[in-house]
C-alpha cells in the first residue's frame, strides 16, 4: 500500500485515558477501582465458580462519544483466589451460548465477570472489601493508530487496541461481531488491603492482578444481548 494511502486509512478515534487517583476514595463513585459497585436493579454481586464473591477491580461510566457503548456502565470483577488466562470456546462459528458462564480450563467455570449495564443508578451498600477504593479520572483524547494499526498501550476506554500479538476478533453467540471497548495494560497491579490472602500468580502480597497480568482487551456485544456479553481477550 502506498504511504499516502496508508496515512489516509489511519482515522483518529475518540479515546479516554483512565488515570488512577492517589488518595483513598471515601464513599461511592461511579468511576473507581474497588468501591461500591453500581449494579442494575435485580443484578446480584457476581460470584466465582468456587462460590466466593468476585472482587470488583474497577468500574466506569463509558463516555458518550464511544461507539456502541456510550452511556453504559462497565464493571470488571475477578476472583482473588483463582487467576488464569481466558480460553474462548466456539460452537458453529461463534462463541458458545452464554460464553461468560462456560468452563475455563483448568477450572469448571469462569473466574471473572464483566458487565455492561444501562440502569445502574444506585451503589451497593457494601464496599468492595479487597481492592483499595480509588477514584478513576477519564481524560479524553483522539487516538490515531500507528502505521501498523495499533493504539497506545494504556489503561483506556475507546480508541484502538495496542494488540501485543495478532489482532483478535470474536463472534458473539447472538451472531454480532464483538467490538473493542476497553484495554488494561500488562502487569497492572491493583492495590489491596493488608492481611488478605495472597492471590495466586500475582506480583506481590499487597496487590492483585487480572488474568495472570496479561494485557486485557474487553470486546463487547454491540447489540447488548446480555449485560455479561463481554469477552476479555488476553495477550502478552
Secondary structure, DSSP 8 states (H G I E B T S, - for coil): --HHHHHHH---EEEEEEEEEEEE--S--SSEESS--B--TT----B-TTS-B-EEEEEEE--TTSTTTTT-EEEEEE-SS--------EETTEE-TTGGGS-BTTBSS-SEEEEEES---SB-SS--SSB--EEEEEEEEEE---TTS----SSEEES----SSS----B-TTS-B-EEEEEE-TT--EEB-TT----TT-S-TTEE-SGGG-EEEEEE-TT-SSTT-EEEEEE-
